[in-house]
Amino acid sequence: MSEAVDFRWNKQEGKITMNLFKKKQPKAAAQDDLGSMSIRRRQEAEEAAARKKKGRLYLAIGIVVAVLVAALLIWDSGVFQRYAPAYTVGSESFSVTDIDYYFYNEYSSLYTYASYYGLDTDTGLKEQEVSDGMTWYDYILTDVESTLDEIGALLADAKANNYSISDEAQENIDAALDDLKTSAAEYGVDQGTYLTYCYGKYMTVSTYKRAVTEYYTAYDYASYLQENYEVTEDDMDEYYQENAASFDDFEYEGYYISLGLTTEYDDDGNALDFDADELAAAQETLEANADALAEALESGDEDTIAALVEELGASDVSGLSSSTLAYYNFGTWVTDEERTEGEVGKVEVTSTDSNDEEYLSGYYVVRFDSRSLDEYYAPSFYNMLIQADTVESDDDDDSSSTTEYDYDTALAEAEALVDEWQENGGSAEDFLTMAEENTDGSTTEYTDVNKGDQNDEVDAWLFDSEHEVGDYDIVQDTTLHGYRVVYFTGYSDLYSWQIDADSAIRSDRYSTWVEESIEAAAATATSFIDYVATALA
């Protein structure tokens, strides 16, 4: 019994498989004919049959070899890797090359801060761990799969609703493809070769175009979904009531007092536990110091407070924003709705020893003063930044070099631009055009600005007085080292907190939609996913 080999794509297993098909036995009639022949003729017939069988065997072997060679050539060419599904989200499938697009982009973003993340760029990603049991390869691939889950859900829904991308999305796609042409030309190679440098050996120009188009289509559709949710003022009020601590401003005075013991380490760099008696004595002193500071805060005696803070080496944690308070364990105490004016609290800070046992290691001592919701309409403005040139000067006292800035020249340049703009009519459109042509590395248009978003000088200009559309001024920016010409374009229709609530509601609804869509799509990976980012593995 002979066998033939058939190579075909096995969709369930996600790989090429060989199927063996058994040939049928010769008919019995042919065997009877041999039996009726003479011995000589029978021998001749058998020899001829053997030669024929041998010839067929050689032919079958040749066919099998040819098929194997063809399969290997096709495999090496990357055809299967480029087009066979490696990851599927509902009706959307992504090939190895599609996944490479996101994988290499993720790796590129990590590469810039590799030393900060502890990533060794000279070692394979599968050979180094982010944490116990998870390699950098697994970490990035898991993140890519999450991204593809969302993109797949968005693309499927966009197609189902016959969504047409916005002009802005199309401009982003065109810009990405133009950048590809420019970058390839700068390196003196064709686009396909350049893409293999950036995204691995399977990437082609057509696959790149599709990946870029799908990415910006998904991103655009996500924006479309969020923009078209109906959010009412009642929705905003309800969201505020449920999340008031994230919106309110809190007035309080607070300080942190530490245990005051110095941690010692063994030869291997492991922290040593404190002596039990030494720890108990330090905690008793800590408790007394916290009580003294709490008493001073309660009495409102600022002189005593200042003296204690200096004596104890306490850290001032007063005046943190509500968003920052969330990261401190005393933040829960401050933002509790039960707080009353003048109330003082001591909030424990604990640490753990080598046996994972907790011990008191510090106190936050805090006095609550007030809580309020700041209702203001958010301003918008055009911005033109003229940065000052640096001037190096030697400090003779310590022989060190300090940087100074030529603010006078920057101011003169800003004034000259304002004069030119005014002479040409002083329109908002002309100002924005001038800003786009002259601004040094800064945003030219700000919309719905919150208090504290800008540096102190610009923040003061925006909020310390009312403005009318068309108001402008030249404001020094000591943070960016220059002068900013600011042009007021209007106030928001909603309070600033309402804008933030509206944004949060839309984001929550979108997140819920994504989670439900991904769950319904039931994403699956095939064995081809093992070929992702092979150069980095």
N, C-alpha and C positions, 0 to 999 in steps of 0.2 A: 504494500500500500504506500503510495507516494503522497507528499504534501506540498501545497503551494503557500507562499507567504504573502499576506496582504497588509500593507501599512496604511493606517487610517487614524484620523483624529478622534479620540475618545472624549466626548464632551463631559461625561460624568466624572471620569478620572482626571480630566484636564491635562492629558498628555497623549503622545503618539503610542499606539499599541499595535502589536502584530497579531493578526487573526489567521489561524491555520484552518484550511478547508480540506477535508479528506476527499480524494478522488474516488469515484465509483469503481467497483470491480468490473473487469471485462465480462461480457455476457457469456453464459454457459455454452451457447452455440459455437462460439469460437474455440473453446476447449474441445468440444466433440469433433470438430474438423481436424484437429491435430491427431486425435486418436485413430482416425480412419486412414491416415497416410502411411506409406512404406517407411521402414526404419531410416533409410537414407534421406528420403524427402523430409521425414520428420526432423532428422538431425539438421538438415539444411535450413528448415523453417525455424527451428529453435535458435540456430546460430544467427539467422537474419533478425529474428525477434530480439535476441540479446543485443546485436549491434544497434538495432533501432531503439531499444530501451536505453542503451548506454548513451546514444546520441541525444535522446530526450532528457536524460539525466544532466548531461553537460549543458544542454539548452536551459533546463530549469535552474541549474546552479548559476549560469550566466545571468539569467533574469533576476534571480535573487540578489546577486552581487550588484547588478546595475541599480536595482531598487534601493539597496542599502547605500550605495554611493550617492545616489540622487538625494536620498533622505538626509544624509550627512551634509551634503553640499547646501541643501535648503536650510538645514539647521544652522550651519555656520554662517549662512547669509543673513540670519536674523529674521527671516520671514515669519516663522512661527512666533518668535518673541514679540515681534512688532504688532502682529494682528490677532494672535490667539488671546482670548479673554483671560486676564490674570486676576481681575477683581470685578465683581458684578454687584450693582446696587439696583434692585428691581429690574427695570427694563434697560438700564444703562450699564454698559460694559467698558472696562478700561484695560488696555494692554499693558505689557511690561513697560513699553516706552512711555505710555501715558503716565504711569506711576513714577518712572524715572524723572519726568518733568517736575513733579512735586517733590520727589525725594532729593534731587540735587539742589533745588531751590531752598529747601529746608536746611540742607547741609551747608549751603553757601551762607545763609544767615547765621548759622552757628559758627562757621569758620572764622568770621570776623572777630568773635569773642571767645575763640577756642580755649585760650589759656584760662580765661575767667571761668568757663564751664568745666575745665578739667579734661578737655577733649584733646587727645594727641593726634594731630593731623597726619603724622608719619606712620601711624599704626592702623591696621584694618579696623573698621567699625565693629566687626564681630569679635575682635580680640580684646576689647576693652569694655568695661561695664560702667553704666551710669549709676546703678545701685545694685544691690545683691540680686543676682539672677537675671538682670536685664542689661543687655549690651546696648551700645549706642546705635547699632543697626536696628535692633528691635524697637528702641525708643523712637527713632525717626520714622520707621515704617508704620508703627502704631499711630503716630501723629498724622502721617500721610493717609492712612486708611480712614481716620476720623474726618479728614478734609474731604476725601472722596465720597464718604457717606453723605455729607452735606451737599456736595456738588452734584452727585448723582440724583439726589432727591429734588434738587432745584431744577436740573435739566429736564427730568421727567415731567415735572409739573409745568414747566415753561412750555414744553412741546404739547402737552395735553391742552393747554390754554392758548395755543397758537401765538405765543408771546413774541413780539418783535423787539429787538434790543434798541436802546436809546442811542441817540447820536453820540453822546459822551462815551458810551461803551465801545461803539465802533471806532471812535477816535483813539481810544486806548489800545484796541486791537491793531489798528493801523500803525500807531506809534511803536508798539512792540515789534512789529514786522520791519518797520523802518530801522529800528535800533539794531535788529539782526543784520540787515544789509550793511549798515555802517560799521558795526563791530567786525564783521567778517572781512570787510575791505581794509580796515585798519590793521588786521593781522595778516593780510595778504593771502587769504584762503577763501575757498568758496563757502557758501552758507552751510552746506551739509557737513563739511569738515569742521567748521567752527562749532556747529551744534554737537558733534560727537565729543569735542573737547569739553563742552559745558555740561552735557547731559548723558554721556555714555555712548557706547558704540552702536546702539540700536536706533538712536534718534535720527530722524530724517526731517527735511524741511516741511513736508506735507503733514507729518505727525505733529511737529511743533506748531504749525499753524492751527491745526485742529485743537490741540491742548490749550493754546492761548485763547482761541475763540470760545471754547467751552468754559474756561475759567472766567473770562469777562462777561460771558452771557449769564453764568450762574450768579456772579457778583451783582450784576445789573438787576437780575430778577429778584434777588434777595432785597435789594433796595426798593424795588417796585412793590413787593409785598408789604414791607414795613411802612412805606409812605401811604399806602392805601388802606391801612387799618383805620377804622372809625374810632377816634378817641374824643370823648366829650369832657367838658369841665367837671361833670360829676365823677367821671372816671379818675380824673386828676385829683380831685378832692379825696376820693376814697383811697387812692394810692398813697396820698400824703398821710392820711390818718393811720395807715398800716405801716408807714415807713418814716414817721415824723423825725426820728433821731437822725436820719440821713439828710434832712432838709433844714432843720432848725440850727440857729446859732446859739452857742453856749458861752456864757460868761462865768469863769471860775478861776481860782488861783490854786496851783498845785505844785508839789515838790516831791522828789524821790530821794529817799534815804537808804543807803545800802548797809549791809551787815558790817562792813569795815574790816573784814579779814582778807588776807592776801592768800590766794590759792597757790599751792606748790605742786610741782610735777615730778614724776619719776623719770628715770633715764630714757624711757620710751615715749615720753611726752604725755603720759596719762595723768589727769588731775588726781591729786591725793585728797582723801577725806580729811576734814578738820578733826582735830582732837575733840572728843565729846565735851570735856569740861570747858575748853576754850570756846567751843561753839555755843554752849549754854550761856556763858558769861556775855558773849558778844550779842546774843539775842536779847538778853535782859537789858543791856544798854540800848540796843536798837529800839526796844519797846518804850523805854523811858524817853528817849529822844523824840520818837514819833508822838508821844503824848504831849511833850512840851511844845512841839511845833503845832500840833492840833489846837492846843489851848491858845497859842498866840494868834492863829488864824481865826479862831472863834471870837476872840476879843477885838480883832481888827487892828491890833497894835503893829503897824507896819515897821516901826523901828526894831521891835523885838523879833519880828519875822525875819527881817533882813539880817540881823545879828546871828540868829540861829542858823539860817541858811548858809551863811559864810562859815560859821563855826563847825557845822556838821558836814560841810562839803556837799550839800544837797543840790540836786539838779532841778532846774526850773522847767516844768512841763505845762505852764499856763498858756491859755489862749490857742490851743490846737483846734483846727477845724473839725467839724463833725465827721468828715470822711477819714481824717487822721486818727481821731479818737477811737475809731473802731479797732485799731491795731494795738491799743493799750488795754491792759486788763482793768484799769481804773475807768476806762471809757464807759463801760456798762453802768458803773455807779453814777457817773455824771449825767448820762442820758436817760436814767430811769425817771419815769413820769412822776414818781413819788417824791422826788427831790424838792426841798423847800429853800427859800432864800436864806442864806447865812448858814446852812447846814454844813457840818464838817464831817468828813469820813476818813478812816484809815483803811486802805486796801492792801492786803497782804500780797507779797511776791514770794514765790517759793522756787527752790531749785531741787535737784535730785542728786543723791550721792552715788557711789559706785554700786550700791545695792538697789538702786532705783527707788530709794526711800526719800520722800519729800522732807524738806526742812525750810523754815522761815529764813529768807535771805534779804528781805528788804520791805519797805513800806512806801506806798504813795499816800501822802497826806494832802487832802483836797478840800477846799471850801467852795461850795456851789453858790453862785450869785444870781444868775437869771438865765432864762431861756426864751427865745423869740423866733418868729419866722420873718425874715427880712423880705418884704414884698417890694420889688422894684422892677421896672421895665428894662430889659437888657439893651445896651447900646450896640450899634454897629458902626464901623468906621473903615476908611481907607488909610493905608499906612505906607510911608516912604522913609526908609532908614538910610541915613548917610553915616557910614562908620568913619571914625577918626583913624588916621594913620598912627602907627606906633613909633615911639621915639625912645631909643635905648639911652639910658643914663647910668653912670657909675656912682654908686653910693660909697663915698670915701670912708665912711664910718666903719662899715663892716666888709668892704671890698666886694660886695655882692652887686649883681646887676638887677635893676628894677625896671619895669616897663611903664612908660608914660604915654599919654595919648594927646595928639594934636587936635583938641576939641575946637580951637578957634578956627582952624581951616575948615573943619567939618561944618561948623555953624555958618560960616561964610558961604559954603557951597549950598547948604540947605536954603539959606536966604535968597541966593541967586536963582535957584530953581523956583521958589515961590514967586519971585518977581516975574520971572519968565512966564509962569503959568497965569498969573494975574493979567499980564499984558496981552495974553492970547484969549482972554475972556473969562478965565477962572471957573470953567464948568467942571462938574463932577467927572464927566467922561474924560476930559483932558487931564485931570489930576490922576485918575487911575492909570491912564496911558503913561504919564510921566513917571508914576511910581513903579510900574512894571519895567520901565527902561532904566531906572536909576537906583532902585532899591538893592542894597547889598545883602544878599542871602537871608531875606526875611519875608514873611507873608505880607502881601499887599492888600488883602481884604479880610477883615475880621467881622464875623456875624454873631449877634446875640452873645455878647461877652459878659461873663460873670465877674463879680467883684473878686479881685485877687488873681485873675487870670493873667493880667499884664504886670509889668514891672511897676514899682511904686510911683514913679513920675507920671507915666501914662494912666495908671489906675486913678490917680488923683485928678487928672484932667477930665477923665470920663465921668467920675462919680461925685466929685465935690461940688458940682453945679449943674444946672439944667442946660441943655444945648438945643439948638435948632439946626435943622438940616442945612449944611453949607458952612457951619462953623469950622474953623481950622486954626492950628497953632503949631509952633515949633517947640518940641519938648526934648530936653536932654535925657538920654538913656545911659546911665552909668553902668548898667548891666551888660549891654551890648556895645558899650563904648562908642557913642556917637550921638547923633540927633535924629529924632523922628518927627517928620511932618505928618500930622494927623488931620483927617478930614471927616467930620461927623456926617453919617448918612441916615441916621434914624434910630427909633426905639422899637422894640418888639411889641406885638399886639398882646402878648401874654406876659404875666409875671415870669421872672427868671426861674423861679421854682416850678412853675407850671410847665415851662419848656422842658426842664429836666425830668419832671414826672411823665410828661408826654413821651419823651424819648425812652424812658425806662419801661413804660407800658408796651410800647411798640417792640422793644427788644425782647421783653418777656414773652409776648405773643408769638414772635418769630421763633424764639428758642423752643417753645412748646410745639409749634408746627414742625420744626426740624426733627425734634425727638420722635414725634408721632410718625412722621414720614419715613424716617430711617428704620424705625421698628417695623413698619408695614413693608418696607422694601426688603428686609432680611438680607443684608449684604453677605456675600460669600467670596472666599478667595480660592483660586485653583493652585495647582502645583507650580504653575508658571511664575507665581509671585516670587519664587526662590531666585529668579534671575534678575531681580531688581538691583540696580546699582552695584553690579558685580565688581567694578573697578574700585569701589570703596570698601567692599566687604572684607 
